[in-house]
Amino acid sequence: MSFERRRPEFTLTQSTAASDDSEAKPTHGFLARTLLSLLIYFNIHLRAQIPTNDIQRLITAWGKPGTLTDTRSHYPTEFSRGIVPIPCHSHNDYERHVPLYSALRAGCISVEVDVWLRDGDLLVGHTENSLTSARTLQSLYLEPLLSILARQNAPGNISESSSGQMGYPFAANVSGIFETNTSVSVSLLLDIKTDGQATFPVIQQQLEPLRTKGWLTHTSDSTLVPGPITVVGSGNTPFDLIQAEKGKRDIFFDAPLSRFWGEDVDESSENRTAFNAQNSLYASASFLEMIGKPWHGVLRPA
């Protein structure tokens, strides 16, 4: 008896179907290799997160509630860390997308605000039709400044040098806004657009929280005492009301530069001698009126 061993036969249809199926689906080997690669990756990644010594355990637990470091995780003066103050002025600061904070981020040490008295409050804007009750001197500037300085001068934020002297530049151990240079005072230039006699007392009232904290540059008798915030009045600011604050002045005047310089200025006149370092920390003028018109890089008389 003999047996004939025959090879299995497949029809063309079966062969084609098998070929198409192998191309449509990934092989089991490919899936297995992918899964293995993912397992290896996550194993390495997760193992790196598991502390293997005391230093890693300390870093992992740093700042978590209930640990010894829960009060140490936040850097006390992180608000302005790394920002270097520069002699830069933010003109019409309220028009920026983020008023005040954008200027501080750039290192500006002076911001200008146009102030309008409306219904007993001070609104901020360039023109009357831009005023809203939500955008006030308090909401955009005074309250943020209070919050910033409260953080920079939080209890326990003590800077003491090796000589044992306090590291604060201002009176009463006060630190300024910028951590890189805490001695820099930020100027708040208030351009009064409404009647000065009516607006000025409201400004004085709203500055009271900053005044109480000792955060305003002021005069004490004949001595200028620097503070983290220096307030200067411009526009319709009444000079006579600033002069009247002789005991302790904390709002200063933007003196008219045209009275200090020019061919027609009488150096002995009362208009010129009335302004001094006790009442005027600024002096400004119209560029067009004082210098002239720039034309192709050359200045010509106005």
C-alpha positions in Angstrom: 0.0 0.0 0.0 1.4 3.4 -0.9 0.3 6.9 0.1 0.7 10.0 -1.9 1.5 13.1 0.1 0.0 16.1 -1.5 0.5 19.8 -0.7 -2.5 21.8 0.4 -4.0 23.8 -2.4 -5.5 27.2 -2.2 -7.7 28.9 -4.8 -6.8 32.3 -6.1 -9.7 33.8 -4.3 -8.5 32.4 -0.9 -4.9 33.6 -1.5 -6.0 37.1 -2.5 -8.3 37.4 0.5 -5.5 36.3 2.9 -3.1 38.8 1.4 -5.6 41.7 1.7 -6.3 40.8 5.3 -2.6 40.9 6.2 -2.2 44.4 4.8 -5.4 45.8 6.4 -4.5 44.8 10.0 -1.2 45.2 11.8 0.5 42.1 12.8 0.5 40.8 16.3 4.2 41.3 16.5 3.9 45.0 15.7 1.3 45.5 18.4 3.4 43.6 20.9 6.5 45.6 20.2 4.5 48.9 20.5 3.0 47.8 23.8 6.4 46.7 25.1 8.0 50.0 24.2 5.3 52.0 26.0 5.7 49.8 29.1 9.4 50.4 29.1 9.0 54.1 28.7 6.5 54.5 31.5 8.5 52.2 33.7 11.6 54.4 33.4 9.5 57.6 33.7 7.6 56.6 36.8 10.6 55.1 38.5 12.3 58.5 38.1 9.5 60.0 40.2 10.0 57.6 43.1 12.4 59.0 45.7 15.4 56.8 46.2 17.2 59.1 48.7 16.4 61.8 51.3 17.1 64.7 48.9 14.6 63.3 46.4 12.1 62.7 49.1 12.5 66.3 50.3 12.1 67.7 46.8 9.0 65.6 46.2 7.3 66.7 49.5 8.4 70.3 49.3 5.6 72.7 50.2 3.0 70.1 50.7 0.5 70.7 53.5 1.5 69.0 56.8 5.2 69.0 56.0 7.8 71.1 57.6 8.2 73.0 54.4 4.6 74.0 53.8 5.4 77.6 54.5 8.6 77.8 52.6 7.6 76.9 49.1 6.6 80.4 48.0 9.4 82.9 47.4 8.4 85.9 49.4 9.2 88.6 46.8 8.4 86.5 43.7 6.1 89.2 42.3 8.9 91.2 40.7 11.7 88.7 40.8 14.1 89.2 37.9 12.6 92.5 36.7 15.2 95.3 36.5 13.7 98.8 36.9 14.8 101.3 34.3 14.1 105.1 33.7 11.0 104.5 31.6 7.7 106.3 31.7 4.4 104.7 30.7 2.4 107.4 29.0 -1.4 107.1 29.1 -0.9 103.8 31.0 -4.6 103.1 31.3 -4.8 102.4 27.5 -2.6 99.3 27.9 -4.3 95.9 27.8 -3.2 95.4 31.4 -2.8 98.8 33.1 0.0 99.2 35.7 1.2 95.6 35.6 2.4 95.8 32.0 4.5 98.9 32.8 5.9 97.2 35.9 6.8 94.0 33.9 8.8 96.2 31.5 10.6 97.8 34.5 8.9 101.3 34.1 9.3 103.4 37.2 6.7 106.0 36.2 3.1 105.7 35.0 0.7 108.4 33.9 -3.0 108.4 34.6 -5.7 110.9 33.4 -8.1 111.4 36.2 -11.7 112.7 36.0 -14.0 113.5 38.9 -17.5 112.0 38.4 -20.2 111.6 41.0 -17.7 111.7 43.9 -15.3 109.1 42.4 -12.2 109.3 40.2 -12.5 107.7 36.8 -9.6 107.0 34.5 -9.6 107.6 30.7 -8.2 109.7 27.9 -11.5 111.4 26.9 -14.9 111.7 28.6 -16.6 109.2 26.3 -14.0 106.6 27.4 -14.9 106.8 31.1 -16.7 103.9 32.8 -17.5 103.3 36.5 -15.5 100.1 36.5 -12.2 101.8 35.5 -11.3 104.0 38.5 -8.1 105.2 40.0 -8.7 102.9 42.9 -9.5 99.8 41.0 -6.7 100.1 38.4 -3.9 101.7 40.4 -4.4 102.3 44.1 -5.8 99.0 45.2 -3.2 97.0 43.0 -0.4 99.1 44.5 -1.6 98.4 48.0 -1.7 94.7 47.2 1.7 94.6 45.7 3.4 96.5 48.5 1.6 94.3 51.1 3.2 91.3 49.5 6.6 92.9 49.3 6.4 93.9 52.9 4.7 90.9 54.4 5.5 90.1 58.0 8.7 88.0 58.2 10.2 89.4 54.9 13.2 90.8 56.7 16.4 91.7 54.8 19.3 92.0 57.1 22.9 92.5 56.0 26.0 90.9 57.5 26.6 94.1 59.4 23.3 93.7 61.2 21.7 96.8 59.5 18.3 96.5 57.9 18.4 96.2 54.1 15.4 98.5 53.5 16.0 101.8 51.8 12.9 103.6 52.8 11.6 104.8 56.2 10.1 102.4 58.7 11.8 99.4 57.1 9.7 99.5 53.9 10.6 97.7 50.7 9.8 98.9 47.2 8.1 97.1 44.3 11.2 95.8 42.5 13.1 93.0 44.2 16.2 93.7 42.1 16.4 97.2 43.5 14.1 97.8 46.5 15.2 101.5 46.7 13.4 102.5 43.5 10.3 104.6 44.0 7.5 104.3 41.3 6.0 107.6 40.3 2.3 107.9 39.9 1.7 110.9 37.7 -2.0 112.0 38.0 -3.1 114.3 35.2 -6.2 116.0 36.6 -8.7 116.7 33.8 -11.6 118.1 35.8 -11.7 121.1 38.1 -8.6 120.9 40.3 -10.1 122.5 43.4 -12.8 119.8 43.5 -10.7 116.9 42.3 -7.6 117.3 44.5 -9.4 116.6 47.9 -10.8 113.4 46.5 -7.3 112.3 45.5 -6.0 113.1 48.9 -8.8 111.0 50.5 -8.2 108.0 48.2 -4.5 108.0 49.0 -5.1 107.6 52.7 -4.5 103.8 52.8 -1.1 104.2 51.1 -0.4 107.2 53.4 -1.3 105.2 56.6 1.1 102.4 55.6 3.9 104.9 55.2 4.3 104.0 51.5 4.2 107.5 50.0 7.1 109.8 49.4 6.5 112.8 51.6 8.1 115.8 53.3 8.7 116.0 57.0 9.3 119.6 57.9 12.0 120.5 55.4 13.2 116.9 54.7 12.2 114.8 51.8 11.4 111.2 52.9 11.4 108.7 50.0 8.7 106.1 49.8 7.9 103.2 47.4 5.3 105.4 45.6 5.7 109.0 44.7 2.6 110.9 43.7 2.9 113.9 41.3 0.0 116.1 40.2 -0.2 117.5 36.7 -2.8 119.0 34.4 -5.3 121.0 36.5 -3.6 120.2 39.8 -3.9 123.3 42.0 -0.4 124.4 43.1 -1.9 126.5 45.9 -3.4 123.4 47.5 -0.1 121.6 47.3 1.7 124.6 48.8 -0.9 124.6 51.6 0.3 121.2 52.8 3.4 122.5 54.5 3.7 120.1 57.5 3.7 116.7 55.6 3.2 116.9 51.9 2.8 113.7 49.9 1.5 115.0 46.6 4.0 116.9 44.5 3.7 119.3 41.6 4.6 118.9 37.9 6.2 122.3 37.6 6.0 124.2 34.2 9.4 124.0 32.7 8.7 127.1 30.6 9.0 129.2 33.8 12.5 128.0 34.4 14.1 128.3 31.0 13.8 130.7 28.1 14.7 134.2 27.0 11.6 135.8 28.6 12.1 134.2 32.0 12.8 136.5 35.0 15.0 134.4 37.3 14.0 136.6 40.2 10.3 136.3 39.6 8.0 134.7 42.1 6.7 132.3 39.4 10.1 130.8 39.1 11.2 130.7 42.7 8.0 129.2 44.0 8.9 125.8 42.7 11.5 123.8 44.6 12.5 120.3 45.7 10.0 120.5 48.5 6.9 120.8 46.3 7.9 120.0 42.8 9.6 116.7 41.8 8.8 117.0 38.1 9.2 119.8 35.6 7.8 119.4 32.1 6.7 121.3 29.1 5.3 120.9 25.6 8.0 119.7 23.2 6.5 121.7 20.4 6.4 125.0 22.3 9.8 124.6 23.9 11.9 123.0 21.2 10.1 123.2 17.9 9.0 120.9 15.1 11.2 118.1 14.0 11.5 118.2 10.2 13.7 115.6 8.4 15.8 115.2 11.5 16.3 118.9 12.0 14.6 121.0 14.7 13.1 124.3 13.6 11.5 127.0 15.7 7.8 126.6 16.5 
